[in-house]
Amino acid sequence: MVGSEAKMVNMSRRFYPSTVGLLLGLLQTGFFFQLTFALSSSIGTYLMVTLCWLLGSAIGVFYLGRRQGRTGLFLALALGAYAGCVVLLGLNPFNSTLWPLYALFVVATGFYPGVFFARMAPVYPARTLFLRENNGFVVGLILGAVLFMLTGRVALWVAPGIIAALIYLLGEPLPA
């Protein structure tokens, strides 16, 4: 490997889980704020986001992560589902009959973290993978909330796209 190539591989291996965690924190914060402001601010909204995210993640870990296919497709699906939810909320604010559709958007977004964990398990020791992803996730939750307070909803639309592009550029590390 050429020196600059080796540095990029090393950087990808070091920062990939944290960057994915950052994206996941931003997406979860975005879902919560978008649904809270345009649908309902009840505990049901929080529970729906949490439980549907976990369901999607479980499907990703136990089923989709074992299938052939690029992880980038699941990243694109997550962003597409998130965008679909945002657009539908904008077109139909406070329409509670669409709860099941919003739940499906969150489940589809949850596929990506499940696939991520399933595919990164051979690359990193479990403690390293969870530590880095979790730290990125916490930063994403905080950053999403702060950006939302400072810039409004635009942060919930733009920040996930920027971080997803960074994840794509870093490239998925392969097992050693």
C-alpha positions as CSV (number, residue, x, y, z in Angstrom):
1,M,0.0,0.0,0.0
2,V,1.2,3.5,-0.8
3,G,1.7,5.7,2.3
4,S,-1.3,8.0,1.8
5,E,-3.5,5.0,1.1
6,A,-2.4,3.3,4.3
7,K,-3.1,6.5,6.2
8,M,-6.6,6.7,4.8
9,V,-7.3,3.1,5.7
10,N,-6.0,3.7,9.2
11,M,-8.2,6.8,9.5
12,S,-11.2,5.0,8.3
13,R,-10.6,2.1,10.7
14,R,-10.2,4.6,13.6
15,F,-13.1,7.0,12.9
16,Y,-15.7,4.9,11.1
17,P,-17.6,3.6,14.1
18,S,-17.7,7.1,15.8
19,T,-18.8,8.7,12.6
20,V,-21.6,6.2,12.2
21,G,-22.6,6.7,15.8
22,L,-22.7,10.5,15.2
23,L,-25.0,10.0,12.2
24,L,-27.3,7.6,14.2
25,G,-27.5,10.2,17.0
26,L,-28.4,12.9,14.6
27,L,-31.0,10.8,12.9
28,Q,-32.7,9.7,16.2
29,T,-32.7,13.3,17.4
30,G,-34.1,14.4,14.1
31,F,-36.9,11.9,14.2
32,F,-37.8,12.8,17.7
33,F,-37.9,16.6,17.1
34,Q,-39.6,16.3,13.8
35,L,-42.3,14.0,15.1
36,T,-42.7,15.9,18.3
37,F,-43.3,19.2,16.6
38,A,-45.3,18.1,13.6
39,L,-47.3,15.1,15.1
40,S,-47.4,14.8,18.9
41,S,-45.2,15.7,21.9
42,S,-46.5,12.7,23.9
43,I,-44.5,9.9,25.4
44,G,-46.0,7.8,22.7
45,T,-43.8,9.6,20.1
46,Y,-40.7,8.9,22.0
47,L,-41.6,5.3,22.5
48,M,-42.5,4.8,18.9
49,V,-39.2,6.2,17.7
50,T,-37.2,4.1,20.3
51,L,-39.1,0.8,19.8
52,C,-39.3,1.0,16.0
53,W,-35.6,1.9,15.8
54,L,-34.8,-1.1,17.9
55,L,-37.0,-3.4,15.8
56,G,-35.3,-2.2,12.6
57,S,-31.9,-2.7,14.2
58,A,-32.8,-6.2,15.3
59,I,-33.9,-7.0,11.7
60,G,-30.6,-5.5,10.5
61,V,-28.4,-7.5,12.9
62,F,-30.2,-10.9,12.6
63,Y,-31.3,-10.9,9.0
64,L,-30.1,-8.2,6.7
65,G,-26.5,-8.0,8.0
66,R,-26.0,-11.6,6.9
67,R,-27.1,-11.0,3.4
68,Q,-25.0,-10.0,0.5
69,G,-25.0,-6.4,-0.5
70,R,-23.3,-3.2,0.2
71,T,-23.7,-1.4,3.6
72,G,-24.0,1.8,1.6
73,L,-27.3,0.7,0.3
74,F,-28.6,0.5,3.8
75,L,-27.2,4.0,4.5
76,A,-29.0,5.3,1.5
77,L,-32.2,3.6,2.7
78,A,-31.9,5.1,6.1
79,L,-31.5,8.6,4.7
80,G,-34.3,8.0,2.2
81,A,-36.6,6.8,5.0
82,Y,-35.7,9.8,7.2
83,A,-36.2,12.2,4.3
84,G,-39.6,10.5,3.5
85,C,-40.7,11.0,7.0
86,V,-39.7,14.7,7.0
87,V,-41.5,15.3,3.8
88,L,-44.6,13.5,4.8
89,L,-44.7,15.4,8.2
90,G,-44.3,18.7,6.2
91,L,-47.2,17.8,3.9
92,N,-49.5,16.4,6.7
93,P,-48.7,18.0,10.0
94,F,-50.7,16.7,13.0
95,N,-52.3,13.9,10.9
96,S,-52.3,11.1,13.5
97,T,-53.7,8.6,11.0
98,L,-50.2,8.4,9.5
99,W,-48.5,7.0,12.7
100,P,-48.1,3.5,11.1
101,L,-46.3,5.0,8.1
102,Y,-44.0,7.1,10.4
103,A,-43.2,3.9,12.3
104,L,-42.3,2.1,9.1
105,F,-39.9,5.0,8.2
106,V,-38.2,4.7,11.6
107,V,-38.0,0.8,11.3
108,A,-36.4,1.2,7.8
109,T,-33.9,3.7,9.2
110,G,-33.1,1.2,12.0
111,F,-31.9,-1.4,9.5
112,Y,-28.7,0.5,8.9
113,P,-27.4,0.4,12.5
114,G,-28.3,-3.3,12.7
115,V,-26.4,-4.0,9.5
116,F,-23.5,-1.8,10.7
117,F,-23.1,-3.8,13.9
118,A,-23.4,-7.2,12.2
119,R,-20.8,-6.3,9.6
120,M,-18.4,-4.5,11.9
121,A,-18.3,-7.3,14.5
122,P,-15.5,-9.2,12.6
123,V,-13.5,-5.9,12.2
124,Y,-13.4,-4.6,15.8
125,P,-13.4,-6.2,19.2
126,A,-16.9,-5.7,20.7
127,R,-15.8,-3.3,23.4
128,T,-14.0,-1.1,20.9
129,L,-16.9,-1.1,18.4
130,F,-19.5,-0.3,21.1
131,L,-17.3,2.3,22.8
132,R,-16.6,4.2,19.6
133,E,-20.1,4.0,18.2
134,N,-21.7,4.9,21.5
135,N,-19.5,7.9,22.0
136,G,-20.3,9.1,18.5
137,F,-24.0,8.5,19.2
138,V,-24.0,10.6,22.4
139,V,-22.2,13.4,20.5
140,G,-24.8,13.1,17.7
141,L,-27.6,13.4,20.2
142,I,-26.1,16.5,21.8
143,L,-25.0,18.0,18.5
144,G,-28.4,17.5,17.0
145,A,-30.1,19.2,19.9
146,V,-27.7,22.1,20.0
147,L,-27.8,22.6,16.2
148,F,-31.6,22.5,16.3
149,M,-31.7,25.2,19.1
150,L,-29.3,27.4,17.2
151,T,-30.4,27.0,13.6
152,G,-33.9,25.4,13.7
153,R,-35.1,22.5,11.6
154,V,-32.7,23.1,8.8
155,A,-30.0,21.4,11.0
156,L,-32.2,18.3,11.2
157,W,-32.2,18.2,7.4
158,V,-28.6,19.1,6.5
159,A,-26.5,17.6,9.3
160,P,-27.4,13.9,8.6
161,G,-26.6,14.4,4.9
162,I,-23.2,15.9,5.6
163,I,-22.2,13.1,8.0
164,A,-23.6,10.4,5.7
165,A,-21.4,11.8,2.9
166,L,-18.4,11.7,5.3
167,I,-19.2,8.0,6.2
168,Y,-19.3,7.2,2.5
169,L,-16.0,8.9,1.9
170,L,-14.3,7.2,4.8
171,G,-15.3,3.8,3.4
172,E,-16.3,0.7,5.3
173,P,-13.2,-0.9,7.0
174,L,-12.7,-4.6,6.1
175,P,-11.6,-7.3,8.5
176,A,-7.8,-7.5,8.8
